[in-house]
């Protein structure tokens, strides 16, 4: 019997038949929505055998699921991916008053008006893993990042008024006294009795420039925001340290890069006390 080449190929490889991929796609679909959703995926991809199961799950979840379902990952297929809810646990719930923000310095000048000498001192670790890049609080004597030998940085958190935004900001100052650091340029200005606006910018990766000018704070309407902030601070309603996230050892250990280092060093995953 004469067979076309495509028919002979389909006989040798049954997985190429349209009915079988549709069944597979429907099997994936029934775990999340319904056969109707499976047919929608089938219509999107006329050759559904080319649709990976993970991709089908993504489409189904994005199009048909009314809420965020908890996805399961094949680590071989999705390298460096973690579940959102594993990384953003209960410790990520906003803490205290969030009417203030961390001031980030760039090559453009940022204007700040100091109004208090009340500070908070924090110890931080910097994470370079793409899933959790940035500074987090050190978790103390049993900190997972300390046990990996990650450097601890001590920072002073100083509240300032941002006249450009009309709100309170927090500047993070390292203890470095080297030329070009913020601390040695800022300290003499803070000790003066003048009311100053400071102009701070980042010159390069390591150096900053701090300029100053006398200012009348009333001209920028900063009295009310500053009074409200100081009242809340004195009442304990404001936590200056909340500008940096707190993450438990368990949450940190779920980041793939950190998890692998913990295993290589023989540190039990999730060990240690929380702050």
N, C-alpha and C positions, 0 to 999 in steps of 0.2 A: 504494500500500500504506500502510495506516495505521501510523504509528510513534508510540510514546510520546515525550514531550518529552525524557526522560532518554536514550532510545535515539538520538534525533537528535543530541543533544549529544555522546554518546559517539562517533558516527560522525564528527562534525566535529572532535573532539579525541581522537584515538586514545590519547593518554597517560592518559586517564581509565579506560581498560579495565583490569580487574583483572590480566589476564595480563601486560601490559607493566610495571606497577610491580613485580610480583613478580620479573620478569626482572632489572630494574634492581637491586632489593634483593639478589637472589642474586649479581649481578655484584660488588656491594660485598662481600658475605659471603665469596665465594671468595677474595678477597684476604687474608682474615684467618682464617676458620675453615672452614665447610663449608655445603652447601645446607641441612643440618639447622638450622644456626643461622639461616640466612635465613628458613626457615619459622617459626622461633620469633619472629623480629622481625615477620613477617607476621601471626602470631597476636596479637601484642601490639597492632598497629595494623591494624584491619580495612581501613583505607584507606591503604595504604603509600605512595601517591603523595604524601601529606602529610608523609612522613618525610624530612628532609634527609639527604643522604649522610653528613654529619659526625655527625649524631645517631645514625644507624644504626651507624656505626663505633664510637661511644662505647658503645652498648648491647652490641654484639657483644664489644668488648674487655672490658667490665666483667663480663659474665655468663659468657662462654665461655673467655676467654684465661687460662691458668694463670699467665702472667707479664705484666709491663708491656710492651706492644708500643710501638715508637717511632712515635708518631702523626705524620702529615703535616698541616700546617695550611694552610687558605686564609686569608691574612691579612685579606682583605676581609670574611670571615664571622666571624672570631674576633679582633677587634681587641684589642690589648694582651696577647695570649696568646703564650707562648713554651714551648718544650719543656723539661720538668723536667730532663732530662739535659744540656741545653745550659747551664743556669744552675748546676746542682749538679754541677760537674765534679770532677776528681780533687783540686782544691784544697780541696774541702769535706770530705775525709776527716778525722775527728777527729785532732787533733794532741796528743800528750803525754797527761798525766794529766788526766782530766775530773772529778775528785772535787771540784772547786771550781766556783763559778758567779759570773757577774756580778751584783752587787747592783743592783737597780733601785729607786729611791726614788719613793715616792708620797706622798699626803697622810697616810698612816698611818706612825707612827714605826717605824723599823727599828733594832733594837739590834745594835751591832757592838762588838767588843773588839779594838783594835789590839794587835799583838804584835811587830811588826818595822818597821824603817825601810827594808827592801829593797823596791825598786819596779822597775817597768818603765815606760819612756816610749815612747808610740806616737803616730804621726801617722795621723789618720783622716779619711775623707770621709763625709758623710751623704748617702745616696741617698733621694730622695723618690718615685722611681718605684714604683708599686704592686707590680710584679713582684719588686723587690729592695729594699724599704724598710728602712732601718737604716744603721748605721755599718759601714764596711769599711776595711781597711788601705789606706793610700796605697801605690802601687806604685813610688814613687821618681821619678827625674828624667824618665822617659818615661811617667809615669802618665797613663792616658787621662782620668781625672777632673780631674787638674791641667790638662791641655791644654784641657779644656772650661771652665776658670776656676772649678771648684768649690773652695770654701773648705776649707783644711786645718786641722784642729783637733788641737792637741797635748794629750794626756791623760797623767796619771800613774796607774798601776795599782798600788793598795796592797792587799796581802792583809790580811784581818781575820778574826776568828772570829765566827760567827753563833750566839750562844747559844740563840736560839729554834729553830734548825734543827739545831744540834749539828754544824756543818760549816764549812769554810772558804769565804769569799766574797772577791770582788775588787771594790773600789770604784774607780770611774773619776772622777778629779778634774781639772777644767779648770784652766788656769793663771791664770784670772781672779782678781783681788784686790778686785773691787768689793764693796761691802757686800751681804750676802745670799748671796754665793757660798760654796761649801763650804771652799775653801782658807783664807781668812783666819780662819774660825771653827775649823778643824781644827788648824792648825799650832801654836798655843799649847798645845793639849791634848796633842799628840803630843810636844812638847818637855818637858812636865812629867814628873816621875819617878813620878807616881802611876799605879797600874793602874786604868784607867777603862773603863767601858762607855759608849759614845756612843749617843745617841738622835737619829737623823737623819730628817727628813721634808722633803718638798717643799711649800713654802708656796704657790707659784704656778709659772708656767712658767719663771721666771727665778731665783727665790729659794728658799733652803733655811734650815732652822733646825736647829742642832746643840746638843743638851743633853748633859750628862755626869753621871756619878755614880761614886764609888769602888766597886770590886767585888773580891771574892775569886775569882779565876779557877777555883780548885779546886772551888768550889761548883757550877760548871757542867760539870765534867768536860772541860775544854778542853785540858788538858795533853797528852794522848795525840794528838789530832788535830793540834795545833800542832807537836809534835815530829816526827810523821810527815811533815807538809808541809814543814817546814824541812829535814829530811834529804833529801827528794826534790828540793827546790829547789837545795840546795847540790850535789847530785850531777848536776844538769842534766837531771833527769827530768821537770821541770815547766816549761812555757812559759806564763808569765802572759799573754802577748799573744794566746793562743789563745781568749780569751773573746770576741774579735771575729773575724769571718771574713776570710780572705784570698781575694781573687778576682783572677784574672789579667785583663789588659787584654782578652784575647779573650773571656773569659766576660762581662765588663762590656759589651762591644760587642754582645753578643747580646740585651741588654735593649732593647726597641724604642725607648724614649724616649732612651736614651743613644746608640743607634745612629743615630737621626735627627739628633741634635745633632752627632755626629762627622762625619756627611756634610755637614751645613750649614756646618760650620766648615772643611771640607776636610781633616780629619784622617783618614789612612788607617785603616780599620776593623781593629782588632786590632794596631795598631802599638804599639811600646813594649816594653820589657823587663819581665819579671815580677820581683817582689820576691824 
